[in-house]
Amino acid sequence: PPPLACDPGTRTAPQAAMFGRKPDAKAAAKQAKREIKSSQREVDREGRNLEREETRLVAQIKAEAKKGNEGAARALAKQLVQLRKQRERIMNTSAKLTGMQYQTSAVAANVSVANAMGGAAKALG
């Protein structure tokens, strides 16, 4: 039979917290995965925006250099350097989020195995 809506095992982590119960490992892992994926999408979106901005800046630098406006080209080049540093930080953040996602999955798998081993130990013993 399908689980009842009030079954604690079907609650998500925020619902369980709302009712004063500790969320089970599976629900907590699912919630963490959802939050990490959301953050990952946000970081990726920011990275794409920075990439577009970089392309625009390079075009502006070339246009200013073609006009012979060295001061403006130099200022834009400084902006470009800062933008690339920012993009590198975004890439590092993305890598860390991916690592956190793998780590969360591994912890959830370990908890699942531990629960299975506990169930097997009870059955045997």
MODELLER restraints for C-alpha pairs under 7 A, 6 or more apart:
rsr = mdl.restraints
at = mdl.atoms
rsr.add(forms.Gaussian(group=physical.xy_distance, feature=features.Distance(at['CA:9:A'], at['CA:24:A']), mean=6.96, stdev=0.5))
rsr.add(forms.Gaussian(group=physical.xy_distance, feature=features.Distance(at['CA:12:A'], at['CA:27:A']), mean=5.23, stdev=0.5))
rsr.add(forms.Gaussian(group=physical.xy_distance, feature=features.Distance(at['CA:13:A'], at['CA:23:A']), mean=5.04, stdev=0.5))
rsr.add(forms.Gaussian(group=physical.xy_distance, feature=features.Distance(at['CA:13:A'], at['CA:27:A']), mean=5.46, stdev=0.5))
rsr.add(forms.Gaussian(group=physical.xy_distance, feature=features.Distance(at['CA:13:A'], at['CA:28:A']), mean=5.22, stdev=0.5))
rsr.add(forms.Gaussian(group=physical.xy_distance, feature=features.Distance(at['CA:13:A'], at['CA:31:A']), mean=6.38, stdev=0.5))
rsr.add(forms.Gaussian(group=physical.xy_distance, feature=features.Distance(at['CA:16:A'], at['CA:22:A']), mean=6.16, stdev=0.5))
rsr.add(forms.Gaussian(group=physical.xy_distance, feature=features.Distance(at['CA:16:A'], at['CA:23:A']), mean=5.30, stdev=0.5))
rsr.add(forms.Gaussian(group=physical.xy_distance, feature=features.Distance(at['CA:17:A'], at['CA:23:A']), mean=6.76, stdev=0.5))
rsr.add(forms.Gaussian(group=physical.xy_distance, feature=features.Distance(at['CA:25:A'], at['CA:108:A']), mean=6.58, stdev=0.5))
rsr.add(forms.Gaussian(group=physical.xy_distance, feature=features.Distance(at['CA:25:A'], at['CA:111:A']), mean=6.98, stdev=0.5))
rsr.add(forms.Gaussian(group=physical.xy_distance, feature=features.Distance(at['CA:26:A'], at['CA:108:A']), mean=6.65, stdev=0.5))
rsr.add(forms.Gaussian(group=physical.xy_distance, feature=features.Distance(at['CA:29:A'], at['CA:104:A']), mean=6.56, stdev=0.5))
rsr.add(forms.Gaussian(group=physical.xy_distance, feature=features.Distance(at['CA:29:A'], at['CA:108:A']), mean=6.00, stdev=0.5))
rsr.add(forms.Gaussian(group=physical.xy_distance, feature=features.Distance(at['CA:33:A'], at['CA:101:A']), mean=6.33, stdev=0.5))
rsr.add(forms.Gaussian(group=physical.xy_distance, feature=features.Distance(at['CA:36:A'], at['CA:97:A']), mean=6.60, stdev=0.5))
rsr.add(forms.Gaussian(group=physical.xy_distance, feature=features.Distance(at['CA:36:A'], at['CA:101:A']), mean=6.47, stdev=0.5))
rsr.add(forms.Gaussian(group=physical.xy_distance, feature=features.Distance(at['CA:40:A'], at['CA:94:A']), mean=6.27, stdev=0.5))
rsr.add(forms.Gaussian(group=physical.xy_distance, feature=features.Distance(at['CA:40:A'], at['CA:97:A']), mean=6.46, stdev=0.5))
rsr.add(forms.Gaussian(group=physical.xy_distance, feature=features.Distance(at['CA:43:A'], at['CA:90:A']), mean=6.62, stdev=0.5))
rsr.add(forms.Gaussian(group=physical.xy_distance, feature=features.Distance(at['CA:43:A'], at['CA:94:A']), mean=6.35, stdev=0.5))
rsr.add(forms.Gaussian(group=physical.xy_distance, feature=features.Distance(at['CA:47:A'], at['CA:87:A']), mean=6.17, stdev=0.5))
rsr.add(forms.Gaussian(group=physical.xy_distance, feature=features.Distance(at['CA:47:A'], at['CA:90:A']), mean=6.31, stdev=0.5))
rsr.add(forms.Gaussian(group=physical.xy_distance, feature=features.Distance(at['CA:50:A'], at['CA:87:A']), mean=6.34, stdev=0.5))
rsr.add(forms.Gaussian(group=physical.xy_distance, feature=features.Distance(at['CA:54:A'], at['CA:80:A']), mean=6.50, stdev=0.5))
rsr.add(forms.Gaussian(group=physical.xy_distance, feature=features.Distance(at['CA:54:A'], at['CA:83:A']), mean=6.91, stdev=0.5))
rsr.add(forms.Gaussian(group=physical.xy_distance, feature=features.Distance(at['CA:57:A'], at['CA:76:A']), mean=6.77, stdev=0.5))
rsr.add(forms.Gaussian(group=physical.xy_distance, feature=features.Distance(at['CA:57:A'], at['CA:80:A']), mean=6.54, stdev=0.5))
rsr.add(forms.Gaussian(group=physical.xy_distance, feature=features.Distance(at['CA:61:A'], at['CA:73:A']), mean=4.98, stdev=0.5))
rsr.add(forms.Gaussian(group=physical.xy_distance, feature=features.Distance(at['CA:61:A'], at['CA:76:A']), mean=6.08, stdev=0.5))
rsr.add(forms.Gaussian(group=physical.xy_distance, feature=features.Distance(at['CA:61:A'], at['CA:77:A']), mean=6.76, stdev=0.5))
rsr.add(forms.Gaussian(group=physical.xy_distance, feature=features.Distance(at['CA:64:A'], at['CA:72:A']), mean=6.57, stdev=0.5))
rsr.add(forms.Gaussian(group=physical.xy_distance, feature=features.Distance(at['CA:64:A'], at['CA:73:A']), mean=5.44, stdev=0.5))
rsr.add(forms.Gaussian(group=physical.xy_distance, feature=features.Distance(at['CA:65:A'], at['CA:73:A']), mean=5.88, stdev=0.5))
